[in-house]
Amino acid sequence: ATHLIGIAAPGSISNRARIAPTSGVTAFANFFTVSGNGCLFQNIQWFQGFTAGVASSICMTVSGGRNVFVGCHIAGMGSTDAVDAQHAGSRNLKISTTGENKFIDSTIGIDTILRSAANASVEFSGGCPRNEFINCVFPIITDDAAALGILVAAAAGSDRFQLFKNC
């Protein structure tokens, strides 16, 4: 039940109230994890933009449930050397296990680093049920037909439904 609200002009692309690495920080694969339940995130950007990337990078993993993201930007695979954007295991957002999260007026992904592998903007895994994406944008720039917008990991990756409305 934590509330994290960015103090900046509201917007859903490249908000300047953001969580990002400083230059020279060594990259790590999972940038931010939301494991709590019932949290509100509003007007925040998570930018996984290291100078040197790592394989199988995930900008945000949401393993908690009933969280709400409003006007947020989850911007993964943004390393300047594009290592993460060239690896099949990389994700902007991974939702695992618990579900019932809601993303409203948000952006998931970037279109400034060329993705050249079968990575995914959003991955559902562990049977995460009933997530909602309302008025969201999923920007991608790629030169590989294998790049994925949505990935459901294994047969039990998604339980019940995932809603995409006006996306």
Salt bridges, closest charged atoms under 4 A:
GLU100 OE1 - ARG66 NH2 2.89
GLU100 OE2 - ARG130 NH2 2.26
GLU123 OE1 - ARG91 NE 2.61
GLU132 OE1 - LYS102 NZ 3.79
ASP159 OD2 - ARG160 NH1 3.20
